[in-house]
Amino acid sequence: MTKLNISMPQELLDEIDAEASALGLTRSGLIQEASARYVTQARSDREAEVRRLRIEASARRMREVGQKLGLTGADPVALVAESRAARESRRG
């Protein structure tokens, strides 16, 4: 296992030590666990943002295609959402 030196405010270190003690962990154990959780959450947040942006871009393209096809009375994105909802309701 690799060792490292870090700097942090004494107040934060005191809080880390108190929380580690309450959880029955060492200082290193708590920092390892907190770091792992942070990295996992940050990665998940980035992936969710990428998915959101892709969905928005896809919806924009669908609307553009709908306009080119003259589907002015129907929103292609809404049609897909309705289709998915109907399919889900049939599944139970």
Rosetta silent file (secondary structure, phi, psi, omega in degrees, C-alpha in Angstrom):
SEQUENCE: MTKLNISMPQELLDEIDAEASALGLTRSGLIQEASARYVTQARSDREAEVRRLRIEASARRMREVGQKLGLTGADPVALVAESRAARESRRG
SCORE:     score description
SCORE:     0.000 S_00000001
   1 L     0.000  139.947 -178.525    0.000    0.000    0.000 S_00000001
   2 L   -84.990  140.814  175.092    1.284    3.453   -0.878 S_00000001
   3 L  -102.321  152.057  177.066    1.728    6.109    1.786 S_00000001
   4 L  -145.389  158.852  175.141    1.210    9.802    1.174 S_00000001
   5 L  -111.824  132.598  177.137    1.478   13.066    3.005 S_00000001
   6 L  -132.737  159.535  175.717   -1.336   15.575    2.781 S_00000001
   7 L  -113.763  140.398  176.703   -2.082   18.908    4.386 S_00000001
   8 L  -155.898  159.378  178.566   -5.466   19.867    5.805 S_00000001
   9 L   -61.474  144.063 -178.889   -6.884   22.216    8.404 S_00000001
  10 H   -58.293  -36.350 -179.204   -6.557   20.948   11.973 S_00000001
  11 H   -62.353  -40.537  178.515  -10.324   21.291   12.486 S_00000001
  12 H   -66.863  -41.779  178.186  -11.017   18.898    9.617 S_00000001
  13 H   -61.610  -40.057  176.967   -8.471   16.422   10.930 S_00000001
  14 H   -61.554  -40.761  178.662  -10.149   16.586   14.348 S_00000001
  15 H   -66.955  -40.436  177.820  -13.509   15.824   12.727 S_00000001
  16 H   -61.786  -46.315 -179.990  -12.020   12.944   10.760 S_00000001
  17 H   -62.185  -41.768 -179.572  -10.474   11.482   13.903 S_00000001
  18 H   -65.329  -43.782 -179.510  -13.740   11.818   15.850 S_00000001
  19 H   -67.474  -41.465  177.841  -15.772   10.186   13.066 S_00000001
  20 H   -59.682  -44.147  179.245  -13.218    7.405   12.595 S_00000001
  21 H   -62.639  -42.397 -179.841  -13.334    6.687   16.317 S_00000001
  22 H   -64.620  -31.374 -178.905  -17.147    6.641   16.317 S_00000001
  23 H   -92.315   -3.886 -178.505  -17.140    4.183   13.416 S_00000001
  24 L    72.933   29.890  179.438  -14.371    2.013   14.828 S_00000001
  25 L  -112.741  162.734  169.932  -12.045    2.870   11.975 S_00000001
  26 L   -82.207  166.183  175.050   -8.537    4.184   11.808 S_00000001
  27 H   -56.796  -47.927  179.749   -7.909    7.632   10.382 S_00000001
  28 H   -60.945  -41.840  179.700   -6.458    5.999    7.260 S_00000001
  29 H   -61.512  -43.254  179.312   -9.424    3.648    6.984 S_00000001
  30 H   -65.668  -43.531 -179.665  -11.907    6.501    7.139 S_00000001
  31 H   -65.726  -38.920  176.952   -9.989    8.571    4.577 S_00000001
  32 H   -62.401  -47.170 -178.976   -9.714    5.546    2.258 S_00000001
  33 H   -63.804  -45.014  179.971  -13.451    4.848    2.531 S_00000001
  34 H   -63.878  -40.797  179.457  -14.401    8.499    2.067 S_00000001
  35 H   -65.209  -43.482  179.528  -12.084    8.838   -0.925 S_00000001
  36 H   -62.235  -43.548  178.675  -13.453    5.683   -2.568 S_00000001
  37 H   -63.972  -41.873 -179.651  -17.035    6.896   -2.086 S_00000001
  38 H   -62.355  -47.356 -178.648  -16.178   10.327   -3.457 S_00000001
  39 H   -62.497  -42.822  178.921  -14.478    8.920   -6.558 S_00000001
  40 H   -61.983  -45.100 -179.317  -17.392    6.544   -7.209 S_00000001
  41 H   -67.479  -40.970  179.133  -19.955    9.347   -6.837 S_00000001
  42 H   -62.393  -42.192  178.545  -17.955   11.776   -8.993 S_00000001
  43 H   -63.713  -44.733  179.463  -17.677    9.165  -11.753 S_00000001
  44 H   -62.500  -41.111  178.305  -21.391    8.408  -11.520 S_00000001
  45 H   -62.999  -42.278  178.758  -22.242   12.122  -11.682 S_00000001
  46 H   -63.949  -43.995  179.898  -20.080   12.580  -14.789 S_00000001
  47 H   -63.501  -40.232  177.667  -21.653    9.570  -16.498 S_00000001
  48 H   -63.511  -39.112  179.088  -25.148   10.847  -15.681 S_00000001
  49 H   -66.948  -40.136  177.309  -24.287   14.250  -17.143 S_00000001
  50 H   -62.528  -44.723  177.826  -22.964   12.647  -20.335 S_00000001
  51 H   -60.405  -44.359 -179.349  -26.196   10.610  -20.629 S_00000001
  52 H   -60.579  -44.933 -179.942  -28.294   13.739  -20.038 S_00000001
  53 H   -65.234  -38.911  177.807  -26.423   15.676  -22.717 S_00000001
  54 H   -65.567  -40.760  178.503  -26.746   12.801  -25.197 S_00000001
  55 H   -64.046  -43.715  178.180  -30.476   12.543  -24.545 S_00000001
  56 H   -61.762  -42.548  179.425  -30.891   16.289  -25.047 S_00000001
  57 H   -64.967  -40.980  179.312  -28.924   16.166  -28.311 S_00000001
  58 H   -64.689  -43.466  178.440  -30.959   13.191  -29.520 S_00000001
  59 H   -62.000  -40.701  178.812  -34.231   14.939  -28.662 S_00000001
  60 H   -61.926  -45.019  179.135  -33.065   18.041  -30.515 S_00000001
  61 H   -64.958  -39.737  178.508  -32.212   15.962  -33.597 S_00000001
  62 H   -61.631  -42.275  179.033  -35.549   14.145  -33.418 S_00000001
  63 H   -65.281  -39.237  177.908  -37.396   17.458  -33.359 S_00000001
  64 H   -62.570  -44.177  178.516  -35.350   18.714  -36.318 S_00000001
  65 H   -63.734  -42.245  178.466  -36.166   15.581  -38.316 S_00000001
  66 H   -59.030  -41.839  177.818  -39.821   15.925  -37.363 S_00000001
  67 H   -64.804  -42.545  179.514  -39.859   19.484  -38.658 S_00000001
  68 H   -63.476  -31.545  179.780  -38.181   18.430  -41.920 S_00000001
  69 L   -85.691   -2.390  178.463  -40.820   15.719  -42.352 S_00000001
  70 L    80.056   22.470  178.728  -43.581   18.240  -41.715 S_00000001
  71 L   -86.616   63.294 -175.241  -44.708   16.749  -38.414 S_00000001
  72 L   -73.134  -26.590 -178.104  -45.676   20.126  -37.022 S_00000001
  73 L   -87.349   -8.495 -176.332  -48.585   18.811  -34.952 S_00000001
  74 L  -127.390  137.415  176.527  -46.646   16.067  -33.211 S_00000001
  75 L   -93.716  113.545 -178.093  -43.571   16.222  -31.022 S_00000001
  76 H   -56.561  -35.359  179.793  -41.377   13.204  -31.879 S_00000001
  77 H   -65.698  -42.943  178.053  -39.877   13.210  -28.384 S_00000001
  78 H   -64.791  -38.326  178.475  -43.341   13.094  -26.827 S_00000001
  79 H   -62.444  -42.744  177.889  -44.331   10.277  -29.196 S_00000001
  80 H   -63.976  -43.282  179.232  -41.320    8.200  -28.123 S_00000001
  81 H   -61.681  -42.801  178.328  -42.085    8.896  -24.446 S_00000001
  82 H   -63.340  -41.873  179.340  -45.719    7.841  -24.947 S_00000001
  83 H   -62.350  -43.363  179.247  -44.616    4.679  -26.745 S_00000001
  84 H   -65.213  -41.634  179.812  -42.216    3.776  -23.955 S_00000001
  85 H   -63.409  -41.490  178.793  -44.853    4.438  -21.283 S_00000001
  86 H   -63.893  -42.432  179.503  -47.365    2.234  -23.112 S_00000001
  87 H   -63.375  -41.563  179.190  -44.788   -0.546  -23.449 S_00000001
  88 H   -65.176  -39.554 -178.063  -43.947   -0.307  -19.729 S_00000001
  89 H   -68.407  -31.542  176.659  -47.613   -0.441  -18.715 S_00000001
  90 H   -69.374  -30.387  179.932  -48.110   -3.614  -20.783 S_00000001
  91 H   -70.683  -26.627  176.547  -45.187   -5.255  -18.979 S_00000001
  92 L   110.035    0.000    0.000  -46.918   -4.774  -15.697 S_00000001
